[in-house]
Structure formats: structure tokens, C-alpha cells
Amino acid sequence: ERLLLDAARAWAAACHRREPPQPALRRLLATESAEAAAPTLEAMLRALAAPHPLTLGCPLCPRLVGEEPPLLLLATLAQRGPRREALACLLSRLPGRAGYDAMAAAIGLGAAFRAAGLVFADPWSR
């Protein structure tokens, strides 16, 4: 979860500086051999930010802010299997076709993290 959060924050910071976000994502994701997740993470974040900018913390922010909790929940649900719940999370923010397109990116992100040996915690086990 921390890697996803750090990568999303790096993406937001790069976008804010008007720099290409892909290199920032790849550098962070490479620390855990998950750089293959960069394109799908960027696609998902771009889709989520399309209707209005995402509120994400700065890279050193100690707490979850804005859309970070739903982003983590979405990624977890998309990876762990209850995809109808993940789709419901997406459709609440991105109605129609945009939500379904973002769901494809969320599933790809979950698969890329799993391929790198990174499995999100079960959100319902706590």
C-alpha cells in the first residue's frame, strides 16, 4: 500500500511541476521490481483526475489525505477479486464508460503488483 501511495504522490507532484510523470513512477516502482505497473497506474490516475484534479498528499505527508483512502481501497479490491465493489467505487467518481475504462487500468495495476510479489492486505479482515 505504501508503494502505491508513494507512486501516486510522485505522479501528482510531477504533474504539478508539469514534468512527465512516467519516470517518477518508474523510479519508485523499480525499488520493488514493480516498474511494469507504471503505465497502468498512470492510466488509472489520469482517468480519476479527468473530471477534476485529485487531492493527494505531498511525498512526505505523514497521513492519508483527499482521495488517497478510496484509491487504496480501489486498488485492493481490483487486485484481490471483489471487482464489482471496485467498479462501484470507480463508478461513484467516474460514471459510464470512463469508469469501466479506469477499471481495466485498476485490474492491470493489481495484476502488475501481484506479478512483482506485492499483494495488498485484505480490506475486510481487520
N, C-alpha and C positions, 0 to 999 in steps of 0.2 A: 504494500500500500504506500509506503514511504517513497519508493522509487517512482511510482505513478504520480504521486503528488508533486515530488520534486521536478519531474519531467514536465508536468502541466504548468507549473510555475515558471520553469525556464522558457517554455513556449510563450507564455503570456509576456514575460519580460522581453524576449526577443521581438515579439510583435510590437510591443510598446516602443522599443527602440528603432522600429522599422528595419529590423535585420531579418534575414531568412531564419525561421525557427528550426528548420530541419537539423542543422549542425548542432544546435544547443540540445535538441532531443537526443540525437545520436551519441553525443559525448556522455550524457548521463546514463542512457540506457546501456551503453557499452560496458559500464562498470559491472553490470550483472549479466553480460553476454545476451542482452535483450534488444540490441540495436535494430533487429528485424521488426520490432514493434513501432518504430518511429513513423513510418508512413501511415499506419492505421490510427495511431494516436493523434497524429496531426489532422487526419481526415475527420476524426470524431470531434476534436476540439474546434476545428473550423466550422463544422456543422452546428455544434452547440452555440458558437459565437455568432452565427449568421443573423438570428433575429435581433439580438442585442449583445453587447460585449459581456464576456464572462467576468465575474468577480472572483479573482484568485489572489491568494496572498503573495507577498514578496518571497523571494527564495529563502530568506532566513526567518520568516514569520513562524512563531512557535505554536500557533493554534490554527485550526481549520477555519476558513472564512468563506463567505459567499456560497458559491456553487461547488465548493470542494467536497462537502459530505455527499451530495447527490451524485457527483462524478465518481467518487469511490464506490458508492453503492451500485451505480450503473455498471461499472467495470466488473465488480464482484459478481453481480447477478448474471451478466453476459458470459463470464468465464465458467461459473460453477453450474450453469444449467437451467435455472428457472428463468428462461429467456422471456416468457410472457410478462414477468414482473419488470425485467429490464426494459422491455418495449413500452410498458406502461409508464415507466419513469421518463423515457425519451419522448413519448407522445404528449406528455403533460407540458413539455417545453417546446417540442417541435411537432406540431400536428401534421398529419398527412404524409406525403411522400418523403419529406425531409426527415421525419422521424424514422421511417423504415430504412432510408439510406444511411443514417447515422447508426442504426442498429447493426448493419453489415460491418461498419467500421469497429463497433464495440465488440462484436464477436471475433473479428480478426485480431483486435488488440488482446483479448483474452487468450486466444489460441497462441499468439506470439509470446505472451508472458509464460504460458504453460510450457511451450516448447523450450523456453530458456530455464525451465525448472522453477518458475515463480508462480505459486498458487495463492490466490487471495484467500483470506480467512472466511469461513462460513459466517455470513452476517446474522444468521438466525441461531447460532449455537451459544451466544452469550446471554 
